[in-house]
Amino acid sequence: MEDITINSLIDIKTYFNISLLVQYNTRAVVRMLIIFALVHFCMFYSNPFNWADEILIIVMYTLFYAGVFPLLTYIGARRNMAKTISLREPKVYTISNEQIALKGETVSSTITWPHIIKFIEREKYFILMPSGRAFYYLPKSGFQSDEDIARLKNLVKEKGIKMSYH
């Protein structure tokens, strides 16, 4: 089988969207709900139920997780893009049946398929995730042909990697 070659360059908007996707995973949402339940318990354990307090808690919680949390994620994404040279440089991924190789001006690495835990397809790109917060960005426009995109999807299925479409 011929290797699949992908040219990749990520921009701040895409990096921010992927960062949000990674931050708002199932575990994070469950953690948010547990914290919400604990705050509720602490507020109403010894005090009688009050709708004004209830609405205040919901508004504050919503503002934090729908406003402050994404803002902090955006600030972190901008800081990472400014500090990390390898994020701003063009990269070439070479995907074979055995491994995924990454080559850039300042970075090069190789990872084998058993270390990839998740494959996410979006409208314009794919994300390969070797761990909880790390990812490989593979834009669909960087593939040499549509046939290579289909080959990558088949390879991921063949390797038994969890796939999702967001």
Summary of the structure (lengths in Angstrom):
residues: 166
radius of gyration: 20.3
end to end distance: 28.9
largest distance: 68.7
contacts: 418
relative contact order: 0.17
helix: 53%
strand: 23%
